Amino acid sequence: MDDPFQSVPRVELQPPQSSVDIDEQSSHDAPSATAIESKVARGFDKVMQDMNKFITYANGLSREIITR
């Protein structure tokens, strides 16, 4: 049987050409970890709120279907 990956070109990974010292970066270059964590937490809370709304809606819909 033929190798299905034969047509996929092989790529050699190269090390980065230049390295960046984290200490040299100024604070405005990248958001802090706590800022990212708080954004993720807010996004997660929003998803959970939407999920709870959907579950409440689905429960009401199933009760309505069952009572008919």
C-alpha positions in Angstrom: 0.0 0.0 0.0 1.2 3.5 -0.8 2.3 5.9 1.9 -0.5 8.5 2.1 2.0 11.1 3.4 4.3 10.7 0.4 3.0 13.8 -1.3 3.4 15.9 1.9 6.6 17.9 1.8 9.0 17.3 4.6 9.9 20.4 6.6 13.1 20.8 8.6 12.6 22.9 11.7 15.2 25.6 12.1 16.1 27.3 15.4 15.1 31.0 15.6 17.5 33.3 14.0 17.5 35.8 16.9 16.7 35.3 20.5 14.8 37.9 22.6 15.8 38.4 26.2 12.5 38.7 28.1 14.1 41.2 30.6 14.8 43.5 27.6 11.2 43.8 26.6 9.4 46.8 27.9 6.1 46.3 29.7 4.0 47.8 26.9 5.2 45.2 24.4 3.1 42.3 25.8 0.2 42.1 28.2 1.0 40.7 31.6 0.0 37.2 32.5 -2.5 38.5 35.1 -4.2 40.6 32.4 -4.4 37.6 30.1 -5.7 35.4 33.0 -8.4 37.9 33.8 -9.5 38.2 30.2 -9.7 34.4 30.0 -11.6 34.2 33.3 -14.1 36.8 32.1 -14.6 34.9 28.8 -15.0 31.7 30.7 -17.6 33.3 33.0 -19.5 34.6 29.9 -19.5 31.1 28.3 -20.8 29.6 31.6 -23.6 32.2 31.8 -24.6 31.5 28.2 -24.5 27.7 28.9 -26.7 28.1 32.0 -29.2 30.2 30.0 -29.3 27.5 27.3 -29.7 24.7 29.9 -32.6 26.6 31.5 -34.2 27.1 28.1 -33.7 23.5 27.2 -35.2 22.3 30.5 -38.2 24.6 30.0 -38.6 23.3 26.4 -38.5 19.7 27.5 -41.0 20.3 30.3 -43.3 21.9 27.7 -43.0 19.0 25.4 -43.5 16.5 28.1 -46.7 18.2 29.4 -48.3 18.3 26.0 
